[in-house]
Amino acid sequence: MIPATVVTYPGGATTSRGTVLHVADAGDGRTAVVLDTTAFHPVDTAWPDQPADRGALVAGSVEIPVVDAVVGAVRDGELLIGRDVPVRTGTPGWTFVVAHVVDGNPVAAGDELEVRADAAFRGELSAGHTGCHLAALALDAALAGAWRKDVPVDALGAPGFDALAIQESRILPLGSRDVYRIGKSLRRKGFDPAALDDLDGLAAGVNGRLAEWIATGAPVRIEPDGDTLADRRTWVCELPGTAARIPCGGTHVASLGDLDAVTVAFTSTAVDGAVELVMTTMVTRA
């Protein structure tokens, strides 16, 4: 039985020590290494918004580059990794692990290893992920008047355009790219596409709100319900008047004071009878 991996990256850790619990063939001459504890953030193939950390496993004086890190799932003693995982992380009856993918087969079960994630790369992704959440909240607020019906609201109480229209989200170093679909389904829910006629004006409204939030230097934290991949984690940002709370498995900065600016730009394209809206978020660090 392979136990669940304890993850320490939600608290900001970029290094850890752990014991190899299991190694498995990852194909193409590579090996998936599962440790009991890791600071390495993996990509989740069910919702691959934040990419995996970069870094290495260290055995004594030997650094073993990690070429990928993915979520793995175990059931009835069988380990599946990456795209082979048939369920979402946290599904009952499954155990979830971090699979560190390395070239060759350089370690064995029982080995004690150090995990080192690239702190600079992690920092850029964390800044991009925090900026992504803020941009989504600011976009929801800017489009609040575009709804003719009641719909579920976001973490700040605005109609949840982001949650209802999102098709894809990708966290980038110091930024993000979010793709929204505005089609018949969203219009039936009460959204007026005319709100997207002036994308420059929309960006100005979103950017103004983002500037106000960044100026507060509000604290940011991750609140975990536990220390494994399957445990729920919540991003919390203490914005003026209320705390925004969003379920999130990624990494983040510790304060909006760590950011100098977050800005967005929009493009739109007609696709298969709908409108595809792309929000590109750019972050600069303090």
N, C-alpha and C positions, 0 to 999 in steps of 0.2 A: 504493500500500500504506500503510495506517494502522498505525503501530507501537503497541505496548501502552503504556498510560499508566503512568508512574512515579508511585507514590502515596507521600506523605510523612506522611499522618495516622497510620499505625501508631506512629510515634515521637513523636506528640503535637503535630505541627506544625498550626497553624491558618492560616498564611499561606504562600504560595509564589509563584514567578514562573514563567511558562511561555509557550510559543509555540503559537498556534492552529494545529493540524494539519489540522483538517477542520471544516466546518460543514454541517449537514443540516437539512432541514425536519422539525420535530417535531410538526407539526399544530397547528391552532387558532391560527395566527399566531405560533407560537413556533419557536425555533431551538435545535438541539442543538450545543453547542460542545465540541470535543474538543481538549485541550491535551496537550503532551508530558509535563508534570509538573503534579500538583495536590495540594494539601492538603485538598481537599474530599472528605468521606466520602459515597459514593453509597448509595442503597438498592439491595439486590440482590433482584430480584423472585422468584428461586428460593427464597430464605429471607429474607423481609423483616423480620427481627427489629429491627434498628436503623434508624430513619428517616434520611433524608439530612440533612446539615448545612444550616444556614441561612447566608446570606451573600451575597457579591457578587463579580463580576469587575470589575476596575478598569482602565480604559484612560486613562492620563494622570490627569486630574482628574475623569473621568466614572465614576461607579459604576453598574454594570449589575446589578440584583438577579437572583440565581439563584432561579428559582421552583421548581426541582426538580433533583435530581442522581441519575442512574440509571446502572446498569451497561449498557454497550453491548458488542456482540460483532461482530467483523468476520470475514468469510470470503469469499474470492474477490472482494475489493474492495467487498463490500456491507456497510454498517453497519446493524445492527438495534439498537434500544434498548428498555429497559424490558420491558414484557410481550411484546414481539415477539421477544425473545431466546429461542430454542428449546432452549438447552442450559444446563447449570449452569456457573457460573464455573470456569474451569480446564480445561474439556473440551479434549482435544488436537485440533489442527487449526483452532482458533479463536483470534483475538486479542481481548483484552478491554480496554476503555477506560472512562473516566469521561465521561459525557455531561452537561455542565452545560446545563440547559434555561433559556433566557431568552426574554423577550417580544421580538417583532420580529426583526430581523436586523442587530444593531448592530456585528458584528465580521466579519472576514474571515480566511481562511487567511494565516498569516505574521505576524499581529498579535502583539505582545508584551503580555501581560496580567499583572496581579497578581491572585492569588486570596486572598480574605479570608473565612474561615469565622467565624461568630459564636462566639467563645471561651467565652462564658458558657453558651450553649445546648449546645455540645459538652461542656463540663464536666459539665453535668447529665446528659446522655446517658451519658457515660463512667462517672459514678458509678452510674447505673442499671444499666449493663451489668455492671460489676464485682459489684454487689449481686446481680444475676440469677444469675451463675455461683456465687457463694457460697451463695445460697439453694438452688440445685439440688443442690449437694454436701451441704448440711446436710439436705435432704429425703431424699436417698438414704440418708444415715447413719441418720436417724430411722426409716426403713422397712426397715432391713436385716434385721430379724427377721421380716418378713412374707413371706419367700420360702421355698417348700418345695422348690425346684429350683435348681440352679446356673444363673446367667444372666451375661451379660457385665457386667464391673464398671466403675465410674467412675474418675475420675482419682485418687481416694484409696483405691480398692480395695473400695468398698461396691457391692452389687448396684445396677445402673444403672436405677433406676425412672425417672428423668428421661428418659434416652435412649430407653427402651422404651415409655413411655406418652405422651410429648409429642405434642401435636397442633398447637399454635401457641404462639409466644413473641413478645412485643412489648416492646421496650425503650422506656421512657418517661422523661421528665425526672425524675430522682431516683426511679426505680422501674422495675418491670416487671410484666407480666401473663403468666402461663404457664398453658396449658390442657392438662390430661391426660385421657386416656380410659381407663377401667378397664372392659373388656368381656371377652368370651369369650377373645379372643386372649391378653390379659394373664393371665387366670386359668389358661389352659392352660400358660403359661410358669411357673406356680407361685406367682403372687401371690395373697395372701389379702386380699380386700377388707375384711375385718373390721378391718384395721389403720387404716381410715379412719372407723371408727365415732365416734371422739372427736376431732373436728377441733381443738377448743380445746387438748386435750392434745398433739396433734401439733404445733400451732403453738408451744406452750410449749417442746417439745423442740427444735424447729428454731431458735427464737429464742435459746435458751440457748447452743447451739453457735455461732450467729452472733456472739453477744456475746463469747464466748471468742476467736474468731478476730479480730474487730475490735480487741480489746484488745491484740493482739500488734503491731499496726502493721506487719504483714508487707509487704515490698516486692512490687510487681506490675510485670510488664513484658510486652511483646509481642516474641516472637522470630520474625522473618520469615526465610523461606528465600530471599527475593529482594525486589525493590522494585516488582513489578507486581501488578495485581489477581489474576492467576492463580497467584501464588506462595503457598504455604501459610504461614499465620501462626498462632502458638500463644500463647495467654494462659498466663502462668506466675505463680503466686502462691506465695511461699515460706512456706507454713503450717508450724506446729511439727511437726517430725519428718519432713516430706516436702514436696516441691514439687508442687502441683497443676498439671497441664498439660492444656489443653483447646484443640483447634483453634477459632480464632475470627477472623473478619474485621472485627470491630468495634473500638471505641476504649474505653480504660479509664483509670482513675486510676493514678497511679504508686506508690501505697502505700495500705494499709488505714488508715494514719494520717491520710489525707485524709478519712476517713469517721468520723462520730460514732457512727452506729448503722445497722444493717440489720435490719429486722423483717419478718415475713410474717403474712398472715392467709389462711384458707382458706374457700371455699364449695364446695358440691357440689350437683349437680342430676342427676336421672335423665333420660337422653336415649336414646331408641331402644334400650331394653334394656341400656344401659350406664350407668356413672356418669361424669359430667364433673366433674372436680376442677379448681378454679381457685385458683392461688396468686398472690396479690397481694403484691409485694415493695415495701417503702417504705424509702428511704434518706435519712438526714440527713447533711450534710457537716460536717466539723470546722471 
